[in-house]
Amino acid sequence: MPAARPGRDDVLALDPDQPAARDPRRAGTGRARNPGRGAGRRRPRARERAALETHLPGARWYDSSEELLADARLDFVDIATPPSSHAPLIRRALERGLHVLCEKPLVHSLDDLGALRALAGRMGRVLHTVHNWHHAPIVRRTAALVREGAIGRVTRVDWHTLRTRPAVTNDGDEENWRFDPLIAGGGVLADHGWHVFYVVQGWIGEAPQSVSARLETRRHTRWSVEDTATVRLAYAHATAEILLTWAADERRNWAAVTGADGMIELQDDTLVLTRGGDSTSRWLCPPALSGGGYHPDWFEAVADQFLAEVTGQAPRGANLDEASLCAALEHSARTSSLAGGRGVALTGVSG
């Protein structure tokens, strides 16, 4: 992906000497952040800065990511910039000897992925992607039921993400970086596909063998990115059929996990387990998957996992392997769509 447009970064860091930073998940944090049109597009508005300073009274502001990364008090950085800036920011942070927590998609380029994986290994640092949908209550319960064998071996997963439009940035539609393929890396597949890939992979639990996909613009023709993606993942013993769209008439998430002995249906915030025909169980699992775009209540578990890797309480690499699979699936889906939807074989990819 091309580098983000040059300019000044909107960057903050938490001061480990201040009370707000004493949670070990926050101490020594550098957060590279820019909610506008590409990294370094503008300075934060006064109301945004005031709101952040209310919630993070220990925050320090920097004029550039270079200035932030030069701060000797940092232990890690949390990168929350638009996707095209991820690779250079990750590289600079790792070279500085910092652990890195980064929003999805980690990167779009497989070349960048390989180089950053190698760099993290050489530096002995954690590179961890925010896979927060694992921690949605309904996704967690589904994963537990699958692990317990409630429906037997999983043979099929169907997933629908229906939206009427992408999430709005702080700049509104006129400056929404999600419409710019040079910044976002694509449309709805880049925005939602990554989350769906790792969730589905967790349920199926084996390496995918091939990907076929079609990317379309069904409604929002003035955009330069796809508003609809249909993706099929083929496994040795299962298939996954995925529909992602910004062109729906409603906002909703739905999924079904079919196994040899039953089915689990996810209806946004309601989970239904069916076994033996008429035998059903139902759970309410708020909040709804479609209830918002940021899901801050799912983030604490992400921070805990990242901290466990950093401190050696958990083995390193599982999250990075998962992120690598997501990058490979997105790349292969785009390759398939350009070839008219033909299947693209996946090699060297683990489940």
Beta strands, then each sheet from edge to edge (+ up, - down):
strand 1: 11-14
strand 2: 29-33
strand 3: 59-62
strand 4: 76-80
strand 5: 99-102
strand 6: 127-129
strand 7: 154-162
strand 8: 210-216
strand 9: 228-234
strand 10: 239-245
strand 11: 252-259
strand 12: 262-267
strand 13: 270-275
strand 14: 279-284
strand 15: 344-345
sheet 1: 3+ 1- 2+ 4+ 5+ 6+
sheet 2: 14+ 13- 12+ 11- 7+ 10+ 9- 8+ 15-
end
